[in-house]
Amino acid sequence: MVHSFTLVVDGIDLVSPDSPAPDALYEAGCDDAMLTSHGAEQQIVFDRDASTFAVAVASAITAVETALPGALVIRVDRLSPAELPPRQPV
């Protein structure tokens, strides 16, 4: 089952043009993630396939905090389909 959620991340720059975060996350298996920001809040939106919501979130947090030294997940928000941001082709 696919679970949609946002990780709010602190301690690292996710979205500046020269940030290494997108490549590091992709290499860590986060090809189901989209990086975004709202003001000073940086977010990673996931559509993660896992058996449960808890497994999906735990695997995403582990991947983020391993791939991005200094990153700290400070909040998890569960998303309904209506809350998902539009996806742009890469």
N, C-alpha and C positions, 0 to 999 in steps of 0.2 A: 504494500500500500504506500502511496506517496503522501508525505506529510509536508506541509508548507509552514514555514516559520522564519522569523528574523532573529539573528543574533546581533545585539548592539555591542560594539567592540570599542575598547579604549586602549591607549598605549602605543598605537602604531597608526601611520597614515595609510589609509586604504585607497583613497580616490584621487590623489594628485597625479598628474600625467607621468611623473617619473617614479611613481611608487612601484616597488617590486611585488607588491601583494597579489595582484591578479595572476601573474605567472606562478608565484609560489603556491597559491591556493589551487590552481589548476593542476600543477604537478603533484600536489598532495591528494588528488582525487576529488576535488571540489568542483567538478565540471557541472554540478547542479546548483551552482551559486551565482548570485548577481551582487556586485558591490554598489552601494549607494550611500548618500548622505543627506541629512536634513539638518541644516544649520551646522552646529558643531557635532552633532550625533552621527557617527558612522555605523552603517548597518551592512550585514551580509544576509541576503534573502535566499533561503534554500527551498528547493522542492526535492526532498530526500526520500528515496525508496527504502523502507525499513519495515520490520514486522510491527513495531509499535512507535508511538510518538517519542517515548523516552529513549529508545535505541537510536532513532534518527537524530535527536538533539545531542545525545552523548557522543555519537560518532562525529558530528559536525564540530562540536566544541573541541574534541581531541585533535581533529585535523587542523583547525584554525590555530589553536595554541601551539601545536607542534610546528606547523609550516611558517608561522610568523612569530619569531621570538620577541617577547615583549608585549604581545597582544593579550588582552584580558577580556573575556566575555563578561559583560556586566549585567546583561538582561536577555531574556528569551521571550519573544512574543509569538504566540501561535496565530496563524493567519487563516482566515476563511477564503474561499476562492474569490469573493468579491473584493478582498483587500489586496490581492496580489498586484504588484506593479506590472505594466505591460512589458513584455520581453522584446528586445531588439535583436535581430539576427547579428551574429558576430562575423 
